Amino acid sequence: MENNLQLSGEARTMSDGSEERASAGLRPVDLARLVGLSTQQIRNYAEMGVLPPVPRTPSGYRRFDARHRRALLACRALERGYGLHVARSIMQAVHAGDLPRALTLMDAGHAALHEQRISLRAAGEALEAVAEQAPEAADVPRQGMRIGEVAAYLGVRTSALRLWESAGLLTPRREAITGYRRFDAADVRDARMIQLLRRSRYPLAVIRPILDGLRRTGSSDALRAAIAQRQAELIERAAVMLEGASLLHRHLVALGLVADISTTRPDE
């Protein structure tokens, strides 16, 4: 959240006189200082097309202005909310005059976030059910399943099960002579929990303490805490997306691409 607050502070400084300074023309180093980037990053943004066209002096030097500062602030906020690739595609579409594409990309980002919320809620309910189920009561075809059977039963790849085992998340027993893996009910339950957590984009390093706590104490407190943390992350991302949309709207208004609805009376 600290970075978000810092970005909000940068956005607020647009009314502290720096807007007027930007209007007079800025060198790359001047713009870099105003937005907290390096001059090379400023050049990179300009070359990627995420900024409005940059005029040059008769001697060939770039000169930036308030438009570029607004675009940079919007782009940085969008990057945190929508991701680097999508945010830059949004800004490129804006400055290419394709506003419908920019808005479509933003709509898709909000739709994806909504789907993640739904998925997290469903995963949380399923995980609670799995966690509360005693391993011996797990609904599995049989004890001692082979890795291929477990993969087919859960709908995952055998390579995923091997990866989870190498990360210490699964510990199936091995046959003494052949070395084949044998998955009992508890192993299948753990694999199902890992599968659900991975669908909700939990990294393996986060999943391990959840499983360790469940095995050691039988408590699903760590699971609930992980789900709550993921919910908080999605809320934070939504807030950053809103800030990015707000800064982009300010930029669009300044460019004359959309109306400033804040100055429109309700009866108009």
C-alpha positions in Angstrom: 0.0 0.0 0.0 3.0 2.3 0.6 3.7 2.5 -3.1 0.1 3.2 -3.8 0.1 6.1 -1.4 3.3 7.4 -2.9 1.7 7.3 -6.4 -1.3 9.1 -5.0 1.0 11.7 -3.6 2.6 12.2 -7.0 -0.8 12.6 -8.6 -1.8 15.2 -6.0 1.3 17.3 -6.9 -0.2 18.0 -10.3 -1.8 21.1 -8.7 1.2 22.3 -6.8 2.7 24.4 -9.6 4.5 21.6 -11.4 1.8 21.6 -14.1 2.7 25.2 -14.9 6.4 24.3 -15.1 5.6 21.4 -17.3 3.7 23.6 -19.7 6.8 25.7 -20.3 8.7 22.7 -21.7 10.7 20.1 -19.9 14.0 18.3 -20.7 14.0 14.6 -20.1 15.9 15.1 -16.9 13.3 17.6 -15.7 10.4 15.3 -16.4 12.3 12.4 -14.8 12.7 14.4 -11.6 9.0 15.3 -11.5 7.7 11.7 -11.8 10.5 9.9 -10.0 12.0 8.0 -13.0 15.4 7.9 -14.7 16.0 9.8 -17.9 16.5 6.5 -19.7 13.1 5.3 -18.5 11.6 8.5 -19.9 13.2 7.8 -23.2 11.9 4.2 -23.1 8.4 5.3 -22.5 8.6 7.8 -25.3 9.9 5.2 -27.7 7.2 2.6 -26.8 4.5 5.1 -27.8 2.9 5.2 -24.4 3.3 9.0 -24.4 1.9 11.6 -26.7 4.3 12.6 -29.6 7.3 14.4 -28.3 8.4 17.5 -30.2 12.1 18.4 -30.6 13.9 21.6 -30.6 15.7 22.8 -33.7 18.9 21.2 -32.3 17.1 17.9 -32.0 16.5 17.8 -28.2 13.2 16.3 -26.9 10.9 18.7 -25.1 8.2 17.3 -22.9 5.2 19.1 -21.3 2.2 18.6 -19.0 0.6 16.1 -21.4 3.6 13.8 -21.0 3.6 14.1 -17.2 -0.1 13.2 -17.0 0.4 10.3 -19.4 3.4 9.0 -17.3 1.4 9.2 -14.0 -1.5 7.4 -15.6 0.6 4.7 -17.1 2.5 4.0 -13.9 -0.8 3.6 -12.0 -2.2 1.4 -14.8 0.9 -0.8 -14.7 0.3 -1.6 -11.1 -3.3 -2.4 -11.6 -3.5 -4.0 -15.0 0.1 -5.2 -15.5 2.9 -3.8 -17.7 1.8 -5.2 -21.0 -1.9 -4.3 -20.7 -1.2 -0.8 -19.3 1.2 0.1 -22.1 -1.2 -1.3 -24.7 -3.9 1.0 -23.2 -1.7 4.1 -23.4 -0.5 3.2 -26.9 -4.1 2.8 -28.1 -5.0 6.2 -26.5 -2.2 8.0 -28.3 -2.9 6.2 -31.5 -6.4 7.6 -31.4 -8.1 4.2 -30.7 -10.0 5.0 -27.5 -12.4 2.1 -28.0 -9.5 -0.4 -27.8 -8.1 1.3 -24.7 -11.5 1.0 -23.0 -11.9 -2.6 -24.1 -8.6 -3.5 -22.5 -9.6 -1.8 -19.3 -13.0 -3.6 -19.3 -11.2 -6.9 -19.8 -8.9 -6.2 -16.8 -11.9 -5.5 -14.6 -13.7 -8.6 -15.8 -10.6 -10.7 -15.1 -10.4 -9.3 -11.6 -14.1 -10.1 -11.0 -13.5 -13.7 -12.2 -10.6 -14.0 -9.7 -12.8 -12.9 -6.9 -15.5 -15.5 -7.9 -12.8 -18.2 -8.2 -11.3 -17.3 -4.8 -14.7 -17.5 -3.1 -15.4 -20.9 -4.7 -11.9 -22.2 -3.9 -12.2 -21.0 -0.3 -15.4 -22.9 0.1 -14.0 -26.0 -1.5 -10.8 -25.8 0.5 -12.7 -25.6 3.8 -14.6 -28.7 2.9 -11.4 -30.6 2.0 -9.5 -29.3 5.0 -12.3 -30.4 7.4 -12.5 -33.9 5.9 -10.6 -36.6 7.7 -8.0 -38.2 5.3 -9.4 -41.7 5.9 -12.8 -40.4 4.9 -11.6 -38.9 1.6 -13.5 -40.0 -1.5 -10.8 -41.7 -3.5 -11.0 -44.7 -5.7 -8.6 -46.7 -3.6 -5.6 -46.5 -1.3 -2.1 -46.7 -2.9 -3.0 -45.0 -6.2 -0.2 -44.5 -8.7 0.8 -41.1 -9.9 -1.0 -41.5 -13.3 -4.2 -42.5 -11.5 -4.0 -39.5 -9.2 -3.4 -37.2 -12.1 -6.3 -38.6 -14.0 -8.6 -38.5 -10.9 -7.8 -34.8 -10.2 -7.4 -33.6 -13.8 -3.8 -32.5 -13.5 -0.6 -33.4 -15.2 1.7 -36.0 -13.7 4.5 -33.4 -14.1 2.5 -31.1 -11.8 2.4 -33.8 -9.1 6.1 -34.3 -9.5 6.8 -30.6 -9.2 4.7 -30.4 -6.0 6.6 -33.3 -4.6 9.9 -31.8 -5.4 8.8 -28.6 -3.6 8.0 -30.6 -0.5 4.3 -30.3 -0.7 3.6 -33.9 -1.4 5.2 -36.9 0.3 3.8 -40.1 -1.2 5.4 -43.3 0.0 7.6 -45.3 -2.4 7.5 -49.0 -3.1 10.6 -50.7 -1.7 11.6 -52.6 -4.9 10.3 -50.5 -7.8 10.4 -47.0 -6.2 6.9 -46.3 -7.6 5.0 -43.6 -5.9 1.9 -44.7 -4.0 -0.7 -42.1 -3.0 -2.9 -42.7 0.0 -6.1 -40.8 0.8 -4.2 -38.1 2.8 -1.8 -37.6 -0.2 -4.8 -37.2 -2.6 -6.4 -34.8 -0.2 -3.3 -32.7 -0.1 -2.9 -32.8 -3.9 -6.5 -31.6 -4.2 -5.8 -28.7 -1.9 -2.7 -27.7 -3.8 -4.7 -27.9 -7.1 -7.3 -25.5 -5.7 -4.8 -23.1 -4.3 -2.8 -23.0 -7.5 -6.0 -22.2 -9.4 -6.3 -19.2 -7.1 -2.7 -18.2 -8.0 -1.1 -19.1 -4.7 2.7 -19.6 -5.1 4.2 -22.8 -3.9 6.1 -21.1 -1.1 2.8 -19.9 0.4 1.1 -23.3 0.1 3.7 -25.2 2.0 3.0 -23.7 5.5 -0.7 -24.1 5.0 -0.3 -27.8 4.4 2.3 -28.1 7.2 -0.1 -26.5 9.7 -3.0 -28.7 8.6 -0.9 -31.9 8.9 0.6 -30.9 12.2 -2.4 -29.5 14.0 -5.4 -30.4 11.9 -6.4 -26.7 12.0 -7.4 -24.8 8.9 -6.5 -21.4 10.4 -3.5 -21.0 8.1 -5.7 -21.7 5.1 -8.2 -19.1 6.2 -5.4 -16.6 6.7 -4.0 -17.2 3.3 -7.5 -16.7 1.7 -8.0 -13.5 3.6 -4.6 -12.3 2.5 -5.4 -13.1 -1.1 -8.7 -11.2 -0.8 -6.9 -8.2 0.6 -4.5 -8.3 -2.4 -7.4 -8.3 -4.9 -9.0 -5.3 -3.0 -5.7 -3.5 -3.2 -5.4 -4.2 -6.9 -8.9 -3.0 -7.5 -8.1 0.3 -5.7 -5.0 0.8 -7.8 -7.0 0.1 -11.0 -9.4 2.8 -9.9 -6.6 5.3 -9.4 -5.2 4.4 -12.8 -8.6 4.9 -14.4 -8.9 8.3 -12.6 -5.5 9.5 -13.8 -6.2 8.2 -17.3 -9.6 10.1 -17.3 -7.8 13.3 -16.3 -5.4 12.8 -19.2 -8.2 12.1 -21.7 -10.0 15.2 -20.6 -6.9 17.3 -21.1 -6.4 15.8 -24.6 -10.1 16.6 -25.4 -10.9 13.0 -26.0 -13.7 12.8 -23.4 -15.9 15.3 -21.7 -15.1 16.5 -18.1 -18.3 15.2 -16.5 -17.3 16.8 -13.2 -18.3 20.2 -14.7 -21.6 18.9 -16.0 -24.7 19.8 -14.0 -27.0 16.8 -13.1 -29.9 18.3 -15.1 -27.9 18.6 -18.3 
